[in-house]
Amino acid sequence: MSSVTVFAAKFIFAVLLSLALFVLLRYRPRLEPLVAGREGTLLTGLWVVFRLVPFWAIFLFLGEAPRGDIPFFWSNATDALAGKVVYREYISYHAPLYTYLLALPIRLWADTRALVVLMMLGEALCLWVTNRFYRQTRSNAFWPALTYLVMPAPLIICLLGGQEDVWLWGFGVASAWVYLRTRDEFRTGLILAGALLVLKVTFVFVLLPAFFLLPRKGRFLAALAVVGVPTLAVLYGLMEWKFLMPVQQGALLFSPNLWSVLRPLIDPLFEQFELKRLNFIGLVFTVLTGTYAGYRFRHLPYPRALPAVWIIAYAAMTVFQPSAMAYYLFTYLLAVVFELIDLRRSRDVLALLILNLLVITQPFVYTRLETPVFDTFAKLRQPLFALEYALEVAFVGMQFWLLRRAWQHLTRLGQETGRTVPQSV
């Protein structure tokens, strides 16, 4: 199929799913008696319907080839399977173990579709851990899980985009779950350090907030050192400074983010500032935003505070990093659904569905228009360019809305727990 046909099918499917989800949540009071006692079975059935069946229909029945990042991941996986050394012998923008993890399923099924299966199973595991965690911290985690499975964006990002960013949240919520059960900062730190080995360097954005949220900071730092120091020694011994390759992805400009939206206003500054400086500015804002949230709400228990602080840290990354793109939402979408959205309020549900449609539509329009750069407002006279710019503004605006909601949520948690949260630093 052509890319336009694929997008049209995705968009129609997304609208239909959004309407179905809105109706389900609208009639939630009538459905709850039917759900009681059957939550696990129903969630398994929903996963089959909204993940396994679409996989069969798209990749087996219709014979479509995986798109998105899957072709690049296939190249990485085959290199890893051949015994090559990551960074030194082939390009990867992920953590050192990631490509070797990709190699595991293709040993069983030498096909790009095996990587899609891996993405699906990884997402399912993240949802399972999230559901188990929230079952211990709230009365009902079934409806957020249902909402996530029925929403169109996760389905499309995971199956058709081949994205693994939700795995980051899986490690994050696993650390909160472990701390809830053990109150051990060392074990919590080991899980967070593991994400740096397996996934992406962007996981560092939550380490400083976690440092302030965890009481016994020495044990947390010891866990990071136990994993990090030997890993850095091995990597440097194998390839010297080539292990810094993952940070090079920041040298590429994408959208939507604050910089792509402000470009028509501050283009003279773009001519004066090198991209490295712009990346540095974005990095400073990202780190400071998440770190300040962790410090500001440091008196809240780690399991209670982490989800909203996570949203702040990664929504800030999506806003401030010049290399950020819409699919970065996948990093914190599960946390948004479980932690921030009141599924009994139609306004919240509508905002969530609009966010879904934005993340589905904007990447296609942006790519279809050959990644335009709006350095002047004159370009917006063309209708398609104006549409793309409007989508970027709307998406960035939604990220600021999430940042505000997460901050308000943390403030309410502080009031509910009866703890004194410092009003200033």
C-alpha distance (Angstrom), angle and dihedral (degrees) to the residues before:
residue distance angle dihedral
M1 . . .
S2 3.79 . .
S3 3.79 119.0 .
V4 3.82 90.5 -111.8
T5 3.82 91.7 53.9
V6 3.79 91.0 47.5
F7 3.80 91.4 50.2
A8 3.81 92.9 47.0
A9 3.80 90.0 51.9
K10 3.81 90.9 47.3
F11 3.79 92.8 49.0
I12 3.81 95.2 48.1
F13 3.79 90.3 45.9
A14 3.82 90.1 48.7
V15 3.80 92.6 51.9
L16 3.80 92.0 48.7
L17 3.81 91.8 48.3
S18 3.80 90.7 48.2
L19 3.80 91.5 52.6
A20 3.81 91.3 47.1
L21 3.80 91.8 50.3
F22 3.79 92.3 47.6
V23 3.83 90.1 52.9
L24 3.82 92.3 46.6
L25 3.79 92.2 52.9
R26 3.80 91.8 42.3
Y27 3.81 90.4 58.6
R28 3.81 94.8 37.7
P29 3.86 94.5 121.3
R30 3.82 90.4 58.5
L31 3.80 93.1 45.4
E32 3.81 98.5 47.0
P33 3.85 95.0 81.2
L34 3.81 88.5 55.1
V35 3.82 91.6 49.3
A36 3.81 98.3 49.6
G37 3.79 111.2 112.0
R38 3.80 93.8 4.2
E39 3.83 100.3 75.5
G40 3.81 97.5 116.9
T41 3.79 94.7 46.0
L42 3.80 92.4 46.6
L43 3.82 93.6 49.5
T44 3.80 90.8 49.6
G45 3.79 89.6 50.4
L46 3.80 91.4 48.4
W47 3.81 90.2 51.8
V48 3.79 90.1 52.3
V49 3.82 91.7 48.6
F50 3.81 97.8 43.0
R51 3.80 101.5 34.7
L52 3.80 113.7 16.6
V53 3.82 97.3 40.7
P54 3.85 93.9 47.4
F55 3.82 88.7 48.5
W56 3.80 90.8 52.9
A57 3.81 92.8 44.4
I58 3.82 96.6 47.2
F59 3.78 104.1 35.6
L60 3.80 104.5 25.2
F61 3.82 107.7 26.6
L62 3.83 98.2 34.2
G63 3.80 93.5 29.3
E64 3.81 95.4 -136.2
A65 3.79 117.1 167.3
P66 3.82 117.5 -122.8
R67 3.80 113.8 -98.5
G68 3.79 136.6 -173.2
D69 3.80 114.0 51.9
I70 3.81 95.0 -17.7
P71 3.85 96.5 95.1
F72 3.83 90.2 52.9
F73 3.80 91.2 45.3
W74 3.81 89.0 50.3
S75 3.79 89.8 56.5
N76 3.81 89.8 49.5
A77 3.79 92.8 46.8
T78 3.79 94.5 50.4
D79 3.81 90.8 48.7
A80 3.78 90.5 50.1
L81 3.80 91.2 46.7
A82 3.80 88.9 52.8
G83 3.80 89.3 58.5
K84 3.79 97.3 -108.6
V85 3.81 120.2 153.3
V86 3.78 114.5 -110.1
Y87 3.83 116.9 -118.2
R88 3.80 91.4 6.4
E89 3.81 97.6 61.7
Y90 3.79 104.1 16.5
I91 3.80 139.3 19.3
S92 3.78 121.9 -97.9
Y93 3.79 130.8 161.1
H94 3.79 93.8 -165.8
A95 3.79 135.4 80.7
P96 3.82 117.4 -67.5
L97 3.83 97.0 -99.5
Y98 3.79 97.1 43.8
T99 3.80 99.0 87.0
Y100 3.82 91.1 46.6
L101 3.80 88.3 53.6
L102 3.82 88.1 52.9
A103 3.80 89.0 53.7
L104 3.81 93.2 61.9
P105 3.83 100.0 74.3
I106 3.81 94.5 42.7
R107 3.80 89.0 59.9
L108 3.80 85.8 65.8
W109 3.81 98.3 36.2
A110 3.80 117.3 18.3
D111 3.79 94.6 -152.0
T112 3.80 135.3 101.9
R113 3.79 88.1 -120.7
A114 3.81 88.2 69.1
L115 3.79 87.7 68.4
V116 3.80 90.9 53.6
V117 3.80 88.3 53.5
L118 3.81 88.6 52.0
M119 3.82 90.7 52.0
M120 3.82 90.6 49.6
L121 3.79 93.7 49.1
G122 3.81 91.8 46.1
E123 3.80 91.0 51.5
A124 3.82 90.7 46.9
L125 3.80 90.5 52.5
C126 3.81 91.0 50.0
L127 3.80 90.4 50.8
W128 3.80 91.4 47.9
V129 3.83 92.6 51.5
T130 3.82 90.7 45.8
N131 3.80 91.4 50.2
R132 3.81 92.3 49.0
F133 3.80 91.5 48.3
Y134 3.80 94.5 49.9
R135 3.79 92.8 45.3
Q136 3.81 85.3 67.0
T137 3.80 95.8 45.9
R138 3.81 103.2 39.0
S139 3.79 137.3 31.7
N140 3.81 97.9 -115.8
A141 3.81 127.6 23.1
F142 3.81 95.7 162.5
W143 3.80 98.6 89.1
P144 3.82 96.3 50.2
A145 3.83 88.5 49.0
L146 3.81 90.5 49.5
T147 3.80 90.2 48.0
Y148 3.78 92.2 52.0
L149 3.81 93.8 48.8
V150 3.81 94.2 48.1
M151 3.82 96.4 43.1
P152 3.82 112.1 104.1
A153 3.82 99.7 -137.8
P154 3.83 99.5 65.4
L155 3.80 91.2 46.2
I156 3.81 93.0 51.2
I157 3.82 96.0 40.3
C158 3.79 92.4 49.0
L159 3.81 102.2 39.2
L160 3.79 103.1 29.6
G161 3.80 99.5 24.3
G162 3.79 96.6 42.7
Q163 3.80 91.1 -141.2
E164 3.79 124.3 165.0
D165 3.83 99.6 -176.4
V166 3.80 92.0 113.2
W167 3.81 86.9 68.4
L168 3.80 88.2 72.3
W169 3.80 89.3 61.6
G170 3.80 88.6 47.2
F171 3.79 90.2 61.9
G172 3.80 91.0 43.5
V173 3.80 96.2 51.8
A174 3.82 90.2 41.9
S175 3.80 88.4 57.9
A176 3.82 90.3 51.4
W177 3.80 90.8 48.2
V178 3.81 92.6 49.5
Y179 3.79 91.4 48.4
L180 3.79 90.8 48.2
R181 3.81 89.5 55.5
T182 3.82 101.3 36.6
R183 3.83 108.9 20.4
D184 3.81 84.8 -142.5
E185 3.82 116.8 141.2
F186 3.80 91.9 -169.4
R187 3.82 94.4 59.7
T188 3.79 89.6 42.7
G189 3.80 90.1 52.8
L190 3.80 92.0 49.4
I191 3.81 90.2 58.0
L192 3.80 92.7 48.7
A193 3.80 91.2 46.6
G194 3.80 89.1 50.6
A195 3.80 90.1 60.5
L196 3.81 89.6 58.1
L197 3.79 89.1 55.2
V198 3.79 97.3 45.0
L199 3.81 108.3 31.3
K200 3.80 132.2 15.6
V201 3.77 141.4 -24.5
T202 3.83 88.2 -126.5
F203 3.80 86.7 79.4
V204 3.81 86.4 83.8
F205 3.82 87.7 76.9
V206 3.81 89.8 75.7
L207 3.81 98.1 41.3
L208 3.82 96.7 78.9
P209 3.83 93.1 47.1
A210 3.82 88.5 48.4
F211 3.81 89.5 50.9
F212 3.81 90.9 59.2
L213 3.80 94.4 41.8
L214 3.82 96.1 52.0
P215 3.84 115.1 78.4
R216 3.83 101.4 -148.8
K217 3.77 98.8 51.9
G218 3.80 95.3 173.1
R219 3.80 92.5 63.8
F220 3.81 90.2 47.7
L221 3.82 92.4 51.2
A222 3.80 90.7 45.5
A223 3.81 90.3 57.2
L224 3.80 91.5 50.4
A225 3.80 90.4 48.9
V226 3.82 93.8 47.9
V227 3.81 89.6 57.2
G228 3.79 101.3 29.3
V229 3.80 105.0 46.6
P230 3.84 97.7 53.8
T231 3.81 90.6 41.6
L232 3.81 93.0 53.5
A233 3.82 90.6 46.2
V234 3.82 92.1 52.3
L235 3.81 93.5 45.1
Y236 3.79 93.7 48.5
G237 3.80 90.7 46.9
L238 3.81 91.2 52.8
M239 3.80 100.8 41.9
E240 3.80 110.9 -1.1
W241 3.85 108.9 -139.9
K242 3.80 96.4 -11.2
F243 3.80 88.7 96.0
L244 3.83 86.6 77.6
M245 3.82 89.0 73.2
P246 3.86 94.1 108.5
V247 3.81 91.4 66.6
Q248 3.81 90.5 58.5
Q249 3.80 91.9 77.1
G250 3.79 85.6 76.8
A251 3.80 87.5 71.7
L252 3.82 89.7 74.6
L253 3.81 122.7 83.1
F254 3.79 118.0 -137.3
S255 3.78 138.0 159.1
P256 2.96 158.0 -77.9
N257 3.77 102.5 38.0
L258 3.77 137.1 110.8
W259 3.80 92.4 -85.0
S260 3.80 95.2 51.9
V261 3.82 89.3 49.9
L262 3.81 95.3 46.3
R263 3.80 94.3 42.8
P264 3.84 95.6 100.7
L265 3.81 89.6 53.3
I266 3.79 100.4 43.8
D267 3.79 103.3 30.4
P268 3.82 91.7 126.4
L269 3.81 87.7 60.4
F270 3.80 90.4 51.0
E271 3.78 88.3 57.1
Q272 3.79 91.3 50.9
F273 3.79 98.2 42.7
E274 3.77 124.0 64.4
L275 3.78 117.2 -130.1
K276 3.81 89.0 -112.4
R277 3.80 89.7 60.2
L278 3.78 91.4 47.2
N279 3.80 89.5 50.9
F280 3.79 89.3 49.6
I281 3.80 91.9 51.7
G282 3.81 90.6 49.0
L283 3.80 90.8 47.4
V284 3.81 91.9 51.8
F285 3.81 92.5 50.7
T286 3.81 91.4 46.2
V287 3.80 95.4 49.7
L288 3.80 94.3 42.4
T289 3.81 93.5 49.6
G290 3.80 95.4 52.2
T291 3.79 94.2 38.3
Y292 3.79 93.4 49.9
A293 3.81 90.0 50.7
G294 3.82 90.0 52.5
Y295 3.80 91.7 47.7
R296 3.80 95.3 42.6
F297 3.83 92.8 53.3
R298 3.80 97.4 32.4
H299 3.80 92.2 126.8
L300 3.80 91.8 64.5
P301 3.82 117.4 94.1
Y302 3.80 111.6 -94.9
P303 3.84 95.7 -119.9
R304 3.81 91.4 50.3
A305 3.79 97.2 44.9
L306 3.80 102.6 37.4
P307 3.85 100.0 76.4
A308 3.83 94.7 54.4
V309 3.81 92.4 39.3
W310 3.81 87.3 50.0
I311 3.81 90.1 54.6
I312 3.81 90.8 49.2
A313 3.81 92.9 49.0
Y314 3.80 96.2 49.0
A315 3.80 98.2 35.4
A316 3.81 85.0 54.5
M317 3.81 88.7 51.2
T318 3.80 89.9 51.6
V319 3.80 91.5 49.7
F320 3.79 102.4 41.0
Q321 3.81 106.0 33.3
P322 3.84 112.2 90.9
S323 3.82 88.8 -148.4
A324 3.82 93.3 54.1
M325 3.79 120.7 121.3
A326 3.81 135.4 -174.3
Y327 3.81 95.2 -97.4
Y328 3.83 89.2 66.5
L329 3.80 83.6 82.8
F330 3.81 86.0 79.2
T331 3.83 87.4 72.4
Y332 3.81 92.9 68.8
L333 3.81 106.9 13.4
L334 3.81 93.5 104.3
A335 3.80 90.0 51.9
V336 3.81 90.6 49.4
V337 3.81 92.8 52.8
F338 3.80 95.7 46.2
E339 3.80 99.6 36.2
L340 3.81 111.4 28.5
I341 3.79 111.4 24.8
D342 3.79 118.9 84.9
L343 3.79 100.6 -148.9
R344 3.80 91.2 -163.6
R345 3.81 91.2 63.8
S346 3.80 115.5 79.3
R347 3.81 90.7 -153.6
D348 3.80 92.1 59.1
V349 3.80 92.7 46.2
L350 3.80 91.6 48.6
A351 3.82 91.3 50.5
L352 3.81 90.0 50.3
L353 3.81 92.1 50.9
I354 3.81 92.1 47.8
L355 3.80 88.4 52.6
N356 3.82 88.3 51.9
L357 3.79 92.7 52.8
L358 3.81 92.0 46.5
V359 3.80 93.3 53.3
I360 3.81 90.1 49.0
T361 3.81 96.8 45.9
Q362 3.81 106.1 37.9
P363 3.84 99.1 59.3
F364 3.82 91.2 51.7
V365 3.81 94.8 48.3
Y366 3.82 90.9 44.7
T367 3.81 92.7 51.4
R368 3.81 93.4 41.0
L369 3.80 90.2 55.5
E370 3.83 89.3 50.1
T371 3.82 96.5 -107.2
P372 3.81 99.3 -62.5
V373 3.80 122.5 -151.3
F374 3.79 114.3 -145.4
D375 3.78 100.9 -149.3
T376 3.82 92.1 151.8
F377 3.79 134.2 29.5
A378 3.81 88.4 -127.6
K379 3.81 89.4 79.1
L380 3.78 89.7 62.1
R381 3.78 90.6 70.4
Q382 3.80 86.6 83.3
P383 3.83 107.5 84.6
L384 3.81 96.6 -135.9
F385 3.79 92.0 48.6
A386 3.79 89.4 48.7
L387 3.82 89.1 51.4
E388 3.79 92.2 50.8
Y389 3.80 92.3 48.1
A390 3.81 91.1 48.3
L391 3.82 90.0 51.8
E392 3.80 90.0 51.1
V393 3.81 92.6 49.4
A394 3.81 91.4 47.6
F395 3.80 93.3 49.2
V396 3.81 94.0 47.7
G397 3.81 89.2 46.2
M398 3.81 89.3 54.4
Q399 3.81 90.1 53.0
F400 3.79 90.5 55.2
W401 3.80 87.8 49.3
L402 3.81 89.7 53.9
L403 3.81 91.1 47.8
R404 3.80 90.4 52.9
R405 3.81 93.5 45.7
A406 3.82 92.1 49.0
W407 3.81 91.5 50.2
Q408 3.81 91.8 49.0
H409 3.79 89.7 47.4
L410 3.80 92.0 54.4
T411 3.80 90.3 48.5
R412 3.81 90.3 53.2
L413 3.80 91.0 48.4
G414 3.78 88.9 53.9
Q415 3.78 90.8 52.4
E416 3.81 93.3 45.7
T417 3.80 93.8 51.0
G418 3.80 90.9 49.8
R419 3.79 91.3 -127.7
T420 3.75 123.2 140.2
V421 3.77 109.2 -114.9
P422 3.82 112.4 -163.0
Q423 3.79 112.1 -110.3
S424 3.79 95.0 -150.9
V425 3.75 142.1 13.0
